């Protein structure tokens, strides 16, 4: 449908979304069924970022997205070798993004609880009691989100701004995985790094201080921080719980994250492993 030859396709990452490499330095991203709207938004965002000169993944010049067996597919220029971005890299990219006016394209408003319900339904390895507790936490956080304190003016936000999505490629920082772009509070993007420092210990105090210095704002000092941090922790926990259903190596980590949230494993920071 896109006019590209799939012969010689190689898998790059097979998770919630499938990533494949084609000859000619083309990357194919196959999203899950039901994600057509998100894929179309991702294409619009990539074109807007290119127009604004923001360092980000770039599209192949074909008509896209296409639908294949109910799954939306997009096509991208392959990046040079990449590594996770540093907290400074993340701050550098977010500061550029949040300085832009809200674009005149349909992005939708941020939903910090996207796919939480579906992930809990798919989490077959956790107990009914833990599932019920997580659903209650979801309800409480959603109510708090709806009544959150005022903060920074709404902007276009990346939506999943962790160092695996804001990377260093060919020696330069750039954004990738644009599917969660929306309009919303910039604090949501900043909370990802704050949670890595304050909740999971994946970032050191020094790295977090460098992040705040580079961006010019410390989101943990905002009174709405616990709400957004709680939403991020819930998403990270339900992600692990969903994957434990089909990947047994995730089972212990999923249960540990639940135990942490339920107060069974002491105070933050916790030693969460895997996707952070």
N, C-alpha and C positions, 0 to 999 in steps of 0.2 A: 504493500500500500504506500510506503514511503519511497519506493524506488531504490532501496538499498539491498545488497546481497547478503543474506545471513550465513552463507557458507563460511566455515571456519570460526563461528562465534565461540567465544570463551567466557565461562562464568567468572565474574569478579567478586560478587557478593550475593548470596542467596539468603535473604532474611524476609522481613515484612515486604520489602520491595526487592525485585530481582535486578541485578546490574550485570550486563553482559558487554563484552568488547567485540567489535567487528574489525576486520582488516581495514586499514585506512584511518586508524585513530578515531573511530566512532564509538561512543558509549551509548548503549541502549538501556533505558530505565523502564522496567515493566512494573507498574503499580498494581495494587490489589483491586479486585472488582469493587465497584462502587466509588472509586476515587477519580472519576472522570472530571468532576468539577475542580478538584484539587490540581490535577494534571494541567488542565487548561489555564488555571491561575498561575501555575509555575511557569508556563510558557510566557504568559503576559509579563510576569515579574522579571524573567530573564531578559526579555527585550527592553523593559524599562531600565533595568540596571545597566545594560549596555549603553543605552542612550545617555544615562547620567554619568557614565565613566566609572562606576563603582566596580572594583575588582571582583569578578564572580565567574562562575562557569558560563560558557557561551553555547548557544544552540547551533546545531547543524541547520543549514538553510534548506529545510524541507517543510512541507505542510504538516503541521502537527498540533496536538497529539493525535494519534490514530487509535482506534479501538480494535483489539484483537482478542477474540473469544471473551469479550466482556471486560477486558483489562486495558486500561489506557497506557499507551507507550509513547515515550519521548526520546529524542535523539540529541546527543551532545558531543561537543569537541572533547577529545580525551585530554586530560590534564597531564603535565609532566609529573615525575615522581613527587609524591606529597607526604607530608607528615602533619600531625596534629598542630594546630596553631597554639602559640603561647598565650597566656592571659593578656599580654600586651597586644598581640596580634588581634585577639578577639575584640578588645577595647578599641583598637584602631579602626577596625571595620565597622563596628557598631556606631562609633562616633560619626563616621562618614554617612552611614545609612540614616541615622536619626536626625542628622542635620538637614535632610531633604524634606521639602514639603510633601504632604500626602499626595500620592500620584492620582491622576484622573483615570484610573483603571479600576475595574471591579475586583476588590480584594476580600470583601467581607470583614466582619469584626472578629477580633481574637476570641477564640474559645479555648481557655487554658485546660479544659477537661476533655479535649477531643479524644475519642476512642476509649476512654476509661471504662465506660459501661460495657462495650464489646470485649475489651480485654478481660474484665472480671468474669463475663459469661464464658470465655474460652479457658479460664484458669482452672482446669480440672484437678490439679494436684493439691490445691489448698482446701482447708476445711470449710464447712458451711459457716462456722462461727467466724472465722477470719474474713470470709467473703462478706458476710452481713456487716461486720465491723467496718470494712473498707467502703461498703456502700453508704453506711452512715457518715463516715468521714467525707465522702464525696458530696453528700447532701449538705453537710455543714459548711464545707469550703465553698460550694456553689452559692449558698446564701450569703456568705461573707464577701465573696467576689462581687455579687450584685450590689452590695452596699459598701464597697471598699472606699477608703479615704481618697481625696484628691491627690494627684501627683503631677508628673510631667505631662505636657500636652501630648495628645495622641499623635502617633507617627506610623509610617510603615515599619513593621517589625519583622524580624527574621522568623521568630516563633520557636526555633529549636537551636539556640545559639551556643552550642557546646563546641569544644576544640576539634571534634571530629567532623564538624560541618563548616567551621571557619578555620581553614587549613593554611598551611604554607606549601605552595607548589612552585617549583622552579625558583625557590628562594624568596618568593613574594607571597604575602597573605592574600587570600581570596575566599569568597563565600561559595558554598555549594549546598546541595539539598535544600531547595527553595520551596518545597511543597507546603510548608507551614506559614508562609508569608501571609500577613493580614494587616489590618489597621488596629492599633491598640496602644496600650501604655508602654513606653520604652522600657519601663521597669521590668517587664516580663523577660526581655532579652538579657537584662543585667542580672536577674535572679539566677540564671543558669550558672554563672561563674560564682556567685555568692554561695549557692548551695554546694557547689564543689568544694568550697573552702570551709563552710560552716557546718554542713551536714555530713558529707561523705569523706572529707579529708583528702580528696583527690587533688586539691590545690593547696599550697602552703600559705601561711599568713603573709609571707613576703610577696608571693605571687599575687595574692588578692590585693595587697596594698598597691602593687604596681598596676594592676588592672584599674583600680579606682583612680589612681593618679593619671593614667593615660586617658581614661574616659572623662574624668572631671566630676564624678558623682559616686557616692557610696550608697547603694540601694538599701543596705541593711539599716541605715539610719532613718529610712522612710517608715512611717507607722503602718503602712500596708504590707510591709515585707513579709510578716508571718503568713499572710493569706496566700501570696503568690509562691512563697517557698513551700508551703504545704501542698499547693497544687502541683508543683514540680516534683516533690517527693512522692506524691500519690501516683503521678504518671510513671515515674521511674520504677515504682514498686509493681504496678499493674503490668508494665512492660515485661518485667522479669517473670511475673506470675503467668502471663500468657505463654511465654516461651518455654517455661518449665513443662507445659503440657505436651510439647513435642520434642523437647531437648532435655533429657534427664539431668544433664550437667548443670542446668539452671535451677533445679529444684531447691537445693540448699540455699542458694543466694536469694531466691524469691522468698523463702520462708524467713530468712534472716532479715530481709528488708521489712517484711510484715511485723516481725517481732520488734524491730527497732521502733517502728511507728507506734506500736501498741505499748511501748514502755517496758519491754521485756529485756532490753539489751543495754540499759544505761543511757546516759545523756549523749547528745551530739558532741563532737563528730563521731560517726560510725565508720567502720572499714568496709564500705560497699565495694564490690568488685564487679568487673564486666562493664557493660555499657553504662556510662555515667553522663 
